[in-house]
Amino acid sequence: MKRLFFVLILVAIFAGGCIQNDFTDIQENECTIRFSFGGEITSSEEPITKVFSSNDLLFLQIKRGNSNFACGVFDKLEDVRLLLKQGGDLYSVTACLIKNGKARLSGVFNSSLNAMNAGHSSAGTFRLTGAANSEWMYINSFWYNSVGRYLYYTSSNEGQTTTGSRTGLYFGNLSKGEIGGTSYPECTDLFYGEAGDFTASSANDVWNIDLKRVTFQLKYELSGVTDGNVDVTIKNSTRTFFSNNITTSSFESNTKCYAFSKTRDAWLYSNDYSEQFTVSVVWNRGIGITQNLGSTTIQIKRNCLNTIKIRLGSDDSNAGVSLSTEPESTIGTEGVTIPVQ
């Protein structure tokens, strides 16, 4: 009877995942496996243990077959351990790592609790579907969907185990990469990866996941303004990234980093992934006329600093818009010129 009571308590802990996983009573057909993260987030000089900081957040969604199996948020890679049944079942994982994630999700992350408000809508994609607004999700532990019990927590209650239907707990669509529900969110950096067809055989198993950077950096430079002011707009069909009125003869914007909203596509087609953006330039001349340089479509590259160069001047042949990307050794440079009308 004592062992039965202990197992029931352990099951409740696994289901909620609200405290550190306790693997002291693993059954004969179960094992804990570890993860190894590679790809663009690391290099031979800087392994992920150095790249990953305590301010970053790693989101993991585990499926068994087509069903959600477990999910968790981590800021310590050494705590990423997953309890699986040995043999037979096939598992898959989706991973999303947000650099400086605690600050980026400050509206839903509580540093004193080291937990996320699991059901808070402002977390956008990075919220736990099926969780109530009053539920807190402790990090560095998996929530398992296989048991109809979970740990319930509020700021006024240190936590209690309760029954309920929480078999549908899973993160919002990680492949959209939306922070705070924003399309193309501005971010420090964001990485994404998937791995499938994993079968656990022993506690020595390591699940390898290659992460790709699914962000781009963007800036623009304006030169040749001899009089008046210039309106510059850079956007796509979803979001406006720059919209400025420039009154100086030259201008260089700050460099910003954004995540692609089609995160999975950027990961899947990472070798040459790009998206179309539109650049519009209107020169309000000091001589009382407006010159509309029109709009042009350019391809913004993944994993690159995309610098848009806008050249103006009284000589129409020198005016235009071009794009350069870095690193040029792998991506190359392309440009298109818009003549002054």
Secondary structure, 3 states (H helix, E strand, C coil): CHHHHHHHHHHHHHHHCCCCCCCCCCCCCEEEEEEEEEECCCCCCCCHHHHCCCCCEEEEEEEECCEEEEEEEECCHHHCEEEEEECCCCEEEEEEEECCHHHHCCCCEECCCCEEECCCHHHECCCEECCCCCCEEECCEEEECCCCEEEEEECCEEEEEEECCCCCCEECCHHHCCECCECCCECCCEEEEEEEEECECCCCCEEEEEEEECEEEEEEEEECCCCCEEEEEEECCCCEEEEEEECCCCEECCCEEEECCCHHHHHHCCCCCEEEEEEEEEEECCCCCEEEEEEEEEEEECCCEEEEEEECCCCHHHCEEEEEEECHHHHCCEECCCCCC
